[in-house]
Amino acid sequence: MKYLLIIPAVVLLSGCAALGNKDYANYVESSKSISKDNTVSQTACYAAVSEIAKNGDNAAKVSAIALADKCKNETVRIIPPKQGLFN
């Protein structure tokens, strides 16, 4: 009788644990990818602004300083997967 209760409980808990690891792995990979893409886009923006400031006249240099502030963007945050029995 005990085995009839223990076996389904073990199967249920191990199944939930197996699904959670994949979700968390996807979350980590997505977060890394977003962070890398954000860094690349900011680097490209700063490179373009510095090129404008280097080769332009005084008006272009002033506008390049204003554009440099727009290169800063907030990192997109992904909500981490929920962990628990009843998700």
C-alpha positions in Angstrom: 0.0 0.0 0.0 2.9 2.4 0.8 4.4 1.8 -2.6 1.1 2.9 -4.3 1.6 6.3 -2.7 5.4 6.6 -3.0 5.8 5.7 -6.6 3.4 8.4 -8.0 4.9 11.0 -5.7 8.4 10.2 -6.9 7.3 10.3 -10.5 5.5 13.6 -10.0 8.4 15.3 -8.2 11.1 14.1 -10.6 9.0 15.2 -13.6 8.6 18.7 -12.2 12.3 18.9 -11.5 13.2 17.8 -15.0 11.0 20.5 -16.6 12.4 23.3 -14.4 16.0 22.8 -15.4 15.3 23.2 -19.1 13.3 26.4 -18.4 16.1 27.8 -16.3 18.7 26.9 -18.9 16.6 28.8 -21.6 16.3 31.7 -19.2 20.1 31.9 -18.7 20.9 31.6 -22.4 18.3 34.3 -23.3 19.7 36.6 -20.6 23.2 36.2 -21.9 22.1 36.8 -25.5 20.2 39.9 -24.6 23.1 41.3 -22.6 25.6 40.6 -25.4 23.3 42.2 -28.0 22.8 45.3 -25.8 26.6 45.6 -25.4 27.2 45.3 -29.1 24.5 47.9 -29.9 25.9 50.4 -27.4 29.4 49.9 -28.7 28.3 50.6 -32.3 26.4 53.6 -31.2 29.4 55.1 -29.4 31.6 54.3 -32.3 29.3 56.1 -34.7 29.0 59.1 -32.4 32.8 59.3 -31.9 33.3 59.2 -35.7 30.9 62.1 -36.1 32.6 64.1 -33.4 36.1 63.3 -34.9 35.3 64.3 -38.5 32.6 66.9 -38.1 32.6 70.7 -37.6 31.8 72.4 -34.3 28.0 72.0 -34.7 28.4 68.3 -35.5 30.5 67.9 -32.4 27.9 69.5 -30.2 25.2 67.3 -31.7 27.4 64.2 -31.2 27.6 65.0 -27.5 23.8 65.1 -27.4 23.6 61.8 -29.3 26.0 60.1 -26.9 23.4 60.3 -24.2 21.0 58.4 -26.4 23.4 55.5 -26.7 22.6 54.5 -23.1 19.7 52.1 -23.1 18.2 50.1 -20.3 18.8 46.4 -20.4 15.8 44.2 -21.1 15.0 42.0 -18.1 13.4 38.6 -18.5 11.2 37.3 -15.7 12.9 34.1 -14.4 10.9 30.9 -14.6 8.9 30.0 -11.5 10.2 27.2 -9.4 7.8 25.1 -7.4 5.3 22.3 -7.5 2.3 24.3 -8.7 3.4 26.6 -11.5 
